[in-house]
Amino acid sequence: MKQVSDHILRRVYILFGLFVLFGAIILLRIFALQVNVGYWTEKEIEEQVFFKKVLADRGNILSEDGTIMATSLPFYKIALDPSILDTTKYPGYSDSLYKLSLNFALLEENEEERDSLRVYRKVMKAIAERDRHVYLHRQKLNFHQLEVVKEWPLLSLGRLKGGLVVEKFSRERFYPLGDLARITLGKIIRDTVPIRGIEYSFHNELRGEDGYILAQKVVGGSYIPVNQFGEDASTDGYDVVTTLDVDLQDIVENALEKAVVRNYAKFGTAILMEVETGKIKAIANYPETYNHAIATQIEPGSTFKTASAAALFEDKLVSPTDIIATGNGSILYDDKEVTDNGKAWGNITFEKVFAHSSNVGVSKTLNEMYEKEPEKYLAHLRRFGFFDRANVQLSGEPLPRIIMPEDKDWTIATLPSLSYGYSLLVTPIQMASFYNAIANDGKLIRPWIIKGVADNSRVVKEYRPEVLEEKMLSDETIEQLKQVMKAVTDYGTAASAFKGFEGEVAGKTGTARKTEIGKGYVRKYRASFGGFYPVDTPRYSMYIMIDEPDGGTSSGGKVAAPVFREVMDEILKMDVKLTQPPKRKDQKPHRKPAPKAVFAQTAREVYGKLNVATSSSPNSEWYTTTSNKHQVNLDVMSIEEGKVPNVKGMTTRDALILLEKLGLRVELKGNGRVRTQSLLPGHRPKEGASITLYCS
């Protein structure tokens, strides 16, 4: 009996001890809460009020004249806090809510989803359940839609009286000009993640700095801003100003698209540059899926012959009038045959070699001159910019690749191959940069497309032309290049594209075979054209490349050169509208004596019949003419013995008389006044040499 009592007593003690321990724990917990009351109060607030991240507004991308090419539009969601509105004080609450519900139903884009009572039921349910946050519309609203919705029943009372809650939900990138320059502008996902183009290259400038707003959690896991809408600490991104001209961009894109479609080509790209500044005024790709102008490496083919000619002229190893033996149009370098595509030009001037794009003539000349010193030729290419990236503003341009003498791939055939645009890989923008330098009298300027970064009207960063070579070629070389490049458009491979064109164009065509892995060179081509206009005072340069034309011809002169022609035609129309003042009805045409140089007998007869006053006639067989308001001044024309005179501007009759007296054989192309001549003024021709005059 006693053992049982002791057992019961022990159980009572244990139970009592547990109660004492449990009580002590509770007392200690209460004491801890009292000591850390500040911590737990703060914890409670954190559970209800928190900082929500607000994305900064992304900056705009602008054309040079300020036209918006890319911008970010804000989108919003509309919610209601029914607890704000005391329904007992608004007897018309139910009617207003019904009208509001009907308005939102009409806002639905899909008619099948329009429910005039959907918002009404949601709000009434939220009132019954004391829910402080209910979304009124499923879709996001743009800014203009938001302004309309805020005037609707109940919502017009605002936040403090009507319970309106506006949430800036997201921003989406918008391109007001559609697909114009889309690949160059770039692509961005959810207005935050750029993947290419200016959006990617200038992301740090465009994105701004994110901020935060104080928000409070409400029933249902949603939140409402504690501060007034718009009160945040985000800093908007800067605007990026480009050098692009939207009118020129549109012209280039349209011309390129027509050429690609007309020739059933795979794709095309074109770069239009302002000669003096090096600004990219338009950069087009069709279709707009990849920026081939910047990122696609090509073997340029015959458009690279201009670089070879430049090196030869600069080193005075050849002149446009030198005779080159092209034979039957075929030549072997080791086991590699170079041909002129079935044409045999025989013995022709270097100008005609260039104009007719003779692979044999160019490769033979360059190989003979640089075979023992290929580094000398490569040094010219380095100076022309072909060993470095052309642009530094847009990401994605690869480094050029040129086979060098120390490389294992260098063979006897490599130097001849380089001469006409093979055995190297460059991008279209590198070719465009080179042609622009020729147009710019030898000044090599890095192509640039970003003019500056701005914060509204405040300029944050400004870019200027970067001169890579102040004078990569002499004036004499530039004139020789212009001469042979004009021959291309006058009577050479691009003559058909510029027939009837007003003004002189200098350019070079290219038709390059493509390679495929494991197959080598295949019967697929790239057609190209590089050039500038006008020749004497170039304003624009342009490079065009069209990949795999399949419309019956792959010739650069038939496929790519017409793009240049069409673009310049449109620019001429635009320039006339912008710069030509309208003629007054009483305005009389001004009579201008046109000849630069005239036969004395002709001058006296013509000016006498026209009753044009002249100065006293000097004792000379040939005159040069200048004019003022009162008369034509006649001066003695200086003709150096044994040297070709400048006959540009003369009539064909006078030019024939003068040149034949000097013992030259004259060939005429066209009629009218002399526009250009095959032998440069000051050149000492060999006895019996021929000269071609191009007239219009």
SEKOLKOL-17946 format. One record per residue (C-alpha): residue in three letters; z, y, x. Coordinates in steps of 0.2 Angstrom, whole numbers, padded with zeros to 4 digits, always signed. Each point is the difference from the previous one (the first is absolute). Layout:
% SEKOLKOL-17946
ALAZYX;...
//
This chain:
% SEKOLKOL-17946
MET+0000+0000+0000;LYS+0005+0012+0014;GLN-0017-0004+0009;VAL-0010+0005-0016;SER+0010+0016-0001;ASP-0003+0004+0018;HIS-0019-0003-0002;ILE-0001+0012-0015;LEU+0010+0013+0009;ARG-0013-0001+0015;ARG-0014+0003-0012;VAL+0008+0015-0008;TYR+0003+0007+0017;ILE-0018-0002+0006;LEU-0007+0007-0016;PHE+0012+0015+0001;GLY-0006+0002+0018;LEU-0018+0000-0005;PHE+0004+0014-0013;VAL+0009+0010+0013;LEU-0015-0002+0012;PHE-0013+0005-0013;GLY+0010+0015-0005;ALA+0002+0006+0018;ILE-0019-0002+0002;ILE-0003+0011-0016;LEU+0012+0013+0007;LEU-0008+0000+0017;ARG-0017+0002-0009;ILE+0006+0015-0010;PHE+0008+0008+0015;ALA-0017-0002+0009;LEU-0010+0008-0014;GLN+0012+0014+0000;VAL-0001+0003+0018;ASN-0020-0001+0000;VAL-0003+0009-0017;GLY-0013+0011+0008;TYR-0010-0014+0007;TRP-0001-0009-0017;THR-0004+0016-0009;GLU-0014+0003+0012;LYS-0006-0018-0003;GLU+0000+0002-0018;ILE-0011+0015+0001;GLU-0012-0009+0012;GLU-0002-0013-0013;GLN-0006+0013-0013;VAL-0007+0014+0011;PHE-0012-0003+0014;PHE-0014+0009+0011;LYS-0017-0005-0005;LYS-0014+0002+0012;VAL-0014+0012-0005;LEU-0017-0001+0009;ALA-0007+0016+0008;ASP-0016+0007-0007;ARG-0015-0006+0011;GLY-0010+0015+0007;ASN-0018+0003-0005;ILE-0016-0003+0010;LEU-0011+0015-0001;SER-0018+0004+0005;GLU-0003+0015+0012;ASP-0002+0012-0014;GLY+0016-0006-0009;THR-0007-0012-0013;ILE+0012-0014-0004;MET-0007-0016+0005;ALA+0016-0011-0002;THR+0016+0004-0008;SER+0015-0008-0008;LEU+0003+0001-0019;PRO+0018-0003-0006;PHE+0003-0012-0015;TYR+0016+0000-0011;LYS+0009-0010-0012;ILE+0009+0007-0016;ALA+0017-0006-0005;LEU+0013+0006-0013;ASP+0019+0000+0001;PRO+0005-0001-0019;SER+0018+0004+0004;ILE-0004+0018+0004;LEU-0006+0003-0017;ASP+0013+0001-0014;THR-0009-0007-0015;THR+0013+0007-0012;LYS-0006+0018+0005;TYR-0018-0004-0002;PRO-0003-0006-0018;GLY-0019-0001+0004;TYR+0003-0011+0015;SER-0008-0016-0009;ASP-0016+0010-0005;SER-0002+0007+0017;LEU+0002-0016+0008;TYR-0013-0008-0011;LYS-0012+0014+0005;LEU+0004-0003+0018;SER-0003-0019-0002;LEU-0017+0003-0009;ASN-0005+0012+0015;PHE+0004-0013+0013;ALA-0010-0013-0010;LEU-0015+0011+0000;LEU+0002+0002+0019;GLU-0003-0019+0002;GLU-0017-0003+0008;ASN-0002-0017-0008;GLU-0001+0002-0019;GLU+0006-0018-0003;GLU+0016+0005+0008;ARG+0004+0015-0010;ASP+0016-0002-0010;SER+0005+0016-0009;LEU+0018-0006-0002;ARG+0003-0008+0018;VAL+0008+0016+0007;TYR+0010+0003-0016;ARG+0007-0018+0000;LYS+0005+0001+0019;VAL+0009+0016-0002;MET+0010-0005-0015;LYS+0005-0016+0009;ALA+0005+0010+0015;ILE+0011+0011-0011;ALA+0008-0015-0008;GLU+0004-0008+0016;ARG+0005+0016+0009;ASP-0014-0002+0013;ARG-0002+0016+0009;HIS-0017-0003+0007;VAL-0016-0006-0009;TYR-0018+0001+0006;LEU-0012+0008-0013;HIS-0017-0005+0007;ARG-0005-0015+0010;GLN-0014+0009+0010;LYS+0002+0013+0013;LEU-0005+0018-0005;ASN-0009+0012+0011;PHE+0006+0018+0002;HIS-0011+0007-0014;GLN+0005-0014-0012;LEU+0018+0004+0004;GLU-0001+0018-0004;VAL-0007-0005-0017;VAL+0013-0013-0004;LYS+0014+0012+0005;GLU-0005+0011-0015;TRP+0002-0015-0013;PRO+0014-0001-0013;LEU+0018-0003+0008;LEU-0007+0001+0018;SER-0004+0018-0002;LEU+0019+0003-0001;GLY+0001-0005+0019;ARG+0013-0010+0009;LEU+0016+0008-0004;LYS-0003+0001-0019;GLY-0013-0013-0004;GLY+0004-0013+0014;LEU-0017+0001+0008;VAL-0001-0010+0017;VAL-0015+0002+0011;GLU-0002-0011+0015;LYS-0013+0002+0013;PHE-0005-0018+0001;SER-0014+0000+0014;ARG-0014+0010+0007;GLU-0018-0007+0002;ARG-0014+0005+0011;PHE-0014+0009-0009;TYR-0017+0005+0007;PRO-0008+0014-0010;LEU-0017-0002+0008;GLY-0001-0019-0004;ASP-0007-0011+0014;LEU-0006+0015+0010;ALA+0005-0004+0018;ARG+0013-0013-0006;ILE+0000-0011+0015;THR+0002+0015+0011;LEU+0014+0007-0010;GLY+0008-0018+0000;LYS+0010-0011-0012;ILE+0018+0000-0004;ILE+0011-0012-0010;ARG+0013+0006-0013;ASP-0002+0017+0008;THR+0011-0006+0015;VAL-0009-0013+0010;PRO-0017+0007+0009;ILE-0012-0013+0007;ARG-0014+0010+0006;GLY-0009+0016+0002;ILE+0008+0018+0001;GLU+0014-0007-0012;TYR+0005-0012+0014;SER-0004+0010+0016;PHE+0010+0015-0007;HIS+0013-0009-0010;ASN+0015+0008+0009;GLU-0007+0018-0005;LEU-0004-0005-0018;ARG+0015-0010-0005;GLY+0014+0013+0001;GLU+0018-0005-0001;ASP+0008-0010-0014;GLY+0016+0007-0008;TYR+0013-0006-0013;ILE+0007+0005-0017;LEU+0017-0004-0007;ALA-0002-0012-0014;GLN+0012-0009-0012;LYS-0001-0018-0006;VAL-0001-0003-0019;VAL+0000-0015-0012;GLY-0014-0012+0003;GLY-0001+0003+0019;SER-0010+0016-0001;TYR+0006+0017+0006;ILE-0001+0019-0004;PRO-0001+0014+0013;VAL+0016+0009+0001;ASN-0008+0016+0006;GLN-0014+0010-0009;PHE-0018-0008+0002;GLY-0008+0005+0016;GLU+0016+0004+0010;ASP-0003-0011+0015;ALA+0001+0002+0019;SER-0018-0007+0004;THR-0012+0010+0011;ASP-0018-0001-0006;GLY-0014-0006+0013;TYR-0011+0012+0009;ASP-0018+0003-0006;VAL-0014-0006+0013;VAL-0015+0011+0001;THR-0016-0008+0005;THR-0017+0007+0007;LEU-0010-0009-0014;ASP-0011+0010-0011;VAL-0001-0008-0018;ASP-0018+0006-0003;LEU-0006-0007+0017;GLN+0010-0016-0003;ASP-0008-0002-0017;ILE-0018+0003+0007;VAL+0003-0012+0015;GLU+0007-0014-0012;ASN-0014+0001-0012;ALA-0013+0000+0013;LEU+0008-0015+0009;GLU+0003-0010-0017;LYS-0019+0002-0004;ALA-0005-0006+0017;VAL+0011-0015-0001;VAL-0005-0005-0017;ARG-0019+0004+0003;ASN+0000-0011+0015;TYR+0011-0014-0007;ALA+0012+0002+0015;LYS+0017-0007+0003;PHE+0008+0017+0003;GLY-0002+0017+0007;THR+0009+0014+0009;ALA-0003+0018+0004;ILE+0009+0014+0010;LEU-0005+0018-0002;MET+0007+0012+0013;GLU+0001+0019+0002;VAL-0008+0002+0017;GLU+0009+0015+0007;THR+0018-0006-0005;GLY-0002-0019+0000;LYS+0008+0000-0018;ILE-0005-0015-0010;LYS-0006+0008-0016;ALA-0004-0017-0009;ILE+0003-0018+0004;ALA-0008-0013-0012;ASN+0001-0018-0002;TYR-0010-0010-0013;PRO+0007-0010-0008;GLU+0017+0008+0001;THR+0009-0016+0006;TYR+0002+0003+0019;ASN-0001+0015+0012;HIS-0014-0006+0011;ALA-0003+0017+0007;ILE+0017-0002+0009;ALA+0004-0018+0002;THR-0016-0010+0001;GLN-0007-0004+0018;ILE-0019-0001+0001;GLU-0013-0002+0014;PRO-0009+0016-0004;GLY-0017-0005+0005;SER-0013+0013+0003;THR+0010+0015-0005;PHE+0009-0003+0017;LYS-0016+0004+0009;THR+0004+0018-0002;ALA+0015-0003+0012;SER-0011-0009+0012;ALA-0013+0014+0000;ALA+0014+0013+0002;ALA+0006-0009+0016;LEU-0018-0001+0007;PHE-0003+0018-0003;GLU+0016+0006+0006;ASP-0002-0009+0017;LYS-0018+0006+0000;LEU-0007-0017+0002;VAL-0013+0002-0014;SER-0008+0014-0010;PRO-0007+0000-0018;THR-0018+0001+0008;ASP+0002-0014+0013;ILE-0012-0015-0004;ILE+0009-0016-0003;ALA-0010-0017+0001;THR+0005-0010-0015;GLY-0013-0013+0003;ASN-0004-0012-0014;GLY+0017+0003-0009;SER+0010-0014+0009;ILE+0011-0001+0015;LEU+0012-0013+0007;TYR+0017+0002+0008;ASP+0005-0016+0007;ASP-0003-0012-0015;LYS+0002+0014-0013;GLU-0016+0007-0008;VAL+0000+0018-0006;THR-0014+0005-0012;ASP-0007+0014-0009;ASN-0001-0010-0016;GLY-0018-0005+0002;LYS-0007+0018+0005;ALA-0008+0003+0017;TRP+0001+0019+0004;GLY-0007-0001+0018;ASN+0003+0015+0011;ILE+0008+0014-0010;THR+0011+0014+0003;PHE+0019-0002+0000;GLU+0000+0011-0016;LYS-0011-0012-0009;VAL+0011-0015+0007;PHE+0014+0009-0009;ALA-0009+0005-0015;HIS-0007-0017-0004;SER+0016-0008+0006;SER-0007-0012+0013;ASN+0013-0012+0006;VAL-0011-0005+0015;GLY-0003+0018+0005;VAL+0019+0005-0001;SER+0007-0015+0008;LYS-0013-0001+0014;THR+0003+0019+0004;LEU+0019-0001+0000;ASN+0001-0017+0009;GLU-0011+0006+0014;MET+0010+0016+0002;TYR+0018-0007-0001;GLU-0002-0019+0005;LYS+0008+0003+0017;GLU+0013+0012-0007;PRO+0005-0005-0018;GLU+0016+0009+0002;LYS-0009+0017+0000;TYR-0008-0004-0017;LEU+0017-0006-0006;ALA+0008+0016+0006;HIS-0011+0010-0011;LEU+0005-0011-0015;ARG+0018+0003+0004;ARG-0003+0019+0000;PHE-0009-0002-0017;GLY+0016-0007-0007;PHE-0005-0018-0002;PHE+0015-0007+0009;ASP+0013+0007-0012;ARG+0004+0002-0018;ALA-0009+0014-0008;ASN+0013+0005-0013;VAL+0019+0000+0002;GLN+0005+0006-0018;LEU-0005-0015-0010;SER+0007-0017+0004;GLY-0011-0016+0002;GLU-0013+0005+0013;PRO-0002-0013+0014;LEU-0004+0004+0018;PRO-0018-0002+0005;ARG-0005-0015+0010;ILE-0013+0001+0013;ILE-0005-0014+0012;MET+0004+0006+0018;PRO-0007-0006+0017;GLU+0016-0009+0004;ASP+0000-0010-0016;LYS-0005-0018+0000;ASP-0012+0004-0014;TRP-0010+0013+0011;THR-0017-0007+0004;ILE-0017+0007+0006;ALA-0004+0003-0018;THR+0015+0010-0004;LEU-0005+0017+0006;PRO-0017-0001-0009;SER+0009-0006-0015;LEU+0012+0015+0000;SER-0014+0012+0001;TYR-0006-0003-0017;GLY+0017-0003-0009;TYR+0006-0018+0003;SER+0014-0008+0011;LEU+0012+0013-0007;LEU+0010+0003-0016;VAL+0003+0017-0007;THR+0005+0007-0017;PRO-0012+0012-0010;ILE+0012+0014+0002;GLN-0001-0002+0019;MET-0019+0002-0002;ALA+0002+0015-0011;SER+0011+0008+0013;PHE-0014-0002+0013;TYR-0014+0007-0010;ASN+0011+0015-0005;ALA+0003+0004+0018;ILE-0019+0000+0003;ALA-0002+0012-0014;ASN+0015+0011+0006;ASP-0009+0003+0017;GLY+0009-0013+0009;LYS+0018+0004-0006;LEU+0008-0017-0005;ILE+0013+0004-0013;ARG+0012-0014-0007;PRO-0005-0003-0019;TRP+0015+0006-0011;ILE+0003-0001-0018;ILE+0017+0007-0002;LYS+0001+0019+0000;GLY+0019+0002-0002;VAL+0016-0005-0009;ALA+0007+0013-0012;ASP+0016+0003-0011;ASN-0008+0009-0015;SER-0007+0015+0009;ARG+0010-0002+0016;VAL-0010-0008+0014;VAL+0012-0013+0008;LYS-0013-0007+0013;GLU-0017+0006+0004;TYR-0014-0010+0009;ARG-0014+0008+0010;PRO-0016-0007+0008;GLU+0004-0011+0016;VAL-0014+0002+0013;LEU-0002-0016+0010;GLU-0014+0006+0011;GLU-0004+0019+0001;LYS-0018-0004+0007;MET-0004-0018+0001;LEU-0019+0004+0002;SER-0010+0014+0008;ASP-0010+0012-0010;GLU-0016-0007+0007;THR+0005-0018-0006;ILE+0005+0007-0017;GLU-0018+0008-0002;GLN-0008-0016+0006;LEU+0010-0011-0012;LYS-0004+0012-0014;GLN-0019-0001+0004;VAL+0000-0019+0000;MET+0011-0001-0015;LYS-0012+0012-0010;ALA-0014-0012+0005;VAL+0009-0014-0009;THR-0001+0010-0017;ASP-0017+0009+0004;TYR-0010-0015+0004;GLY+0011-0015+0004;THR+0010-0013-0009;ALA+0008+0013-0012;ALA-0016+0010-0004;SER-0002-0007-0017;ALA+0018+0005-0005;PHE-0003+0018+0004;LYS-0018+0003-0006;GLY+0000+0017-0008;PHE+0018+0004+0004;GLU+0003+0019+0003;GLY+0007+0002+0018;GLU+0002-0010+0015;VAL+0011-0015+0002;ALA+0005-0009+0016;GLY+0005-0018-0002;LYS-0002-0018+0006;THR-0002-0016-0011;GLY+0007-0017+0003;THR-0003-0018-0006;ALA+0013-0012+0008;ARG+0000-0019-0002;LYS+0017-0007-0005;THR+0009-0015+0007;GLU+0009-0014-0008;ILE+0014-0011+0007;GLY-0008-0016+0007;LYS-0018+0006-0003;GLY-0002+0015+0011;TYR-0013+0013-0006;VAL-0007-0003-0017;ARG-0013+0008-0011;LYS+0012+0012-0008;TYR+0000+0018+0005;ARG+0009+0017-0001;ALA-0011+0015-0003;SER+0007+0017+0007;PHE-0005+0018+0003;GLY+0009+0014+0010;GLY-0005+0018+0001;PHE+0003+0018-0004;TYR-0007+0015-0009;PRO-0007+0013+0003;VAL-0006-0003+0018;ASP+0002+0017+0007;THR+0017+0005-0007;PRO+0007-0017-0006;ARG+0012+0001-0014;TYR+0003-0018-0006;SER-0002-0016+0009;MET+0000-0017-0009;TYR+0001-0019+0004;ILE-0005-0013-0012;MET+0001-0019+0001;ILE-0006-0012-0014;ASP+0004-0018+0002;GLU-0012-0014-0004;PRO-0013+0009-0010;ASP-0011-0013-0009;GLY-0012+0011-0010;GLY-0016-0004+0010;THR+0004+0010+0016;SER+0015+0001+0012;SER-0007+0015+0010;GLY+0012+0014+0003;GLY-0014+0012-0003;LYS-0003-0007-0017;VAL+0018-0004-0006;ALA+0012+0012+0009;ALA-0010+0015+0004;PRO-0004+0004-0018;VAL+0019+0002-0003;PHE+0000+0014+0013;ARG-0015+0008-0008;GLU+0008-0001-0018;VAL+0016+0007+0006;MET-0008+0015+0009;ASP-0011+0003-0015;GLU+0015+0002-0011;ILE+0009+0011+0013;LEU-0015+0011+0001;LYS+0001+0002-0019;MET+0018+0004+0001;ASP-0001+0012+0014;VAL-0014+0010-0009;LYS+0011+0002-0015;LEU+0015+0005+0010;THR-0008+0012+0012;GLN-0017+0006-0006;PRO+0002+0017-0009;PRO-0010+0002-0015;LYS-0016+0010+0002;ARG-0001+0017-0008;LYS-0016+0003-0011;ASP-0005+0015+0010;GLN+0003-0010+0017;LYS-0016-0001+0010;PRO-0003-0013+0012;HIS+0003+0005+0018;ARG-0015-0003+0011;LYS+0005-0008+0016;PRO-0013-0003+0014;ALA+0004-0019+0004;PRO-0007-0004+0017;LYS+0011-0001+0015;ALA-0015+0001+0011;VAL-0018+0005-0004;PHE-0017+0000+0008;ALA-0003+0019+0003;GLN-0017+0001-0008;THR+0006-0009-0016;ALA+0015+0012-0001;ARG-0010+0015+0001;GLU-0012-0006-0013;VAL+0014-0006-0012;TYR+0012+0014+0001;GLY-0015+0012-0002;LYS-0006-0008-0016;LEU+0018+0000-0007;ASN+0002+0018+0005;VAL+0016-0005+0009;ALA+0005+0013+0013;THR+0002-0006+0018;SER+0006+0007+0016;SER-0013+0003+0014;SER-0010-0015+0005;PRO+0005-0006+0018;ASN-0014-0006+0011;SER+0003-0019-0003;GLU-0009-0015-0007;TRP+0016-0006-0009;TYR+0014+0010-0009;THR+0017-0004-0006;THR+0005+0010-0016;THR+0016+0008-0006;SER+0002+0011-0016;ASN+0010+0014-0006;LYS-0001+0010-0016;HIS-0014+0010+0006;GLN-0012-0010+0010;VAL-0003-0016+0010;ASN+0003+0001+0018;LEU-0012-0009+0012;ASP+0006-0006+0017;VAL-0008-0009+0014;MET+0002-0019-0002;SER+0006-0007+0017;ILE-0009-0017+0004;GLU+0006-0008+0016;GLU-0014-0009+0009;GLY+0001-0019-0001;LYS+0014+0000-0014;VAL-0002-0004-0018;PRO+0003+0016-0011;ASN+0010+0001-0016;VAL-0013+0000-0014;LYS+0013-0003-0014;GLY-0005+0012-0015;MET-0018+0002+0006;THR-0015-0004-0011;THR-0008-0016+0005;ARG-0016+0010+0005;ASP+0009+0011+0012;ALA+0011-0014+0007;LEU-0016-0011+0003;ILE-0009+0015+0009;LEU+0016+0003+0011;LEU+0003-0019+0004;GLU-0018-0005+0003;LYS-0002+0015+0013;LEU+0015-0008+0009;GLY-0009-0017+0001;LEU+0010-0009-0012;ARG-0007-0012-0013;VAL+0006+0005-0017;GLU+0004-0012-0014;LEU+0004+0008-0017;LYS+0011-0008-0014;GLY-0001+0010-0016;ASN-0007+0018-0002;GLY+0007+0018-0001;ARG+0012+0006+0013;VAL+0007-0009+0014;ARG+0017-0007-0004;THR+0004-0010+0015;GLN-0009-0006+0016;SER+0001-0017+0010;LEU+0001+0009+0017;LEU+0015+0011+0002;PRO-0003+0018+0005;GLY+0002+0002+0019;HIS-0006-0018+0003;ARG-0012-0003+0015;PRO-0013-0012-0007;LYS-0011-0011+0010;GLU-0019+0004+0001;GLY-0008-0005-0016;ALA+0016-0003-0010;SER+0000+0000-0019;ILE+0011+0010-0011;THR+0003-0003-0019;LEU+0003+0014-0011;TYR+0009-0003-0017;CYS-0005+0013-0012;SER+0005+0005-0018;
//
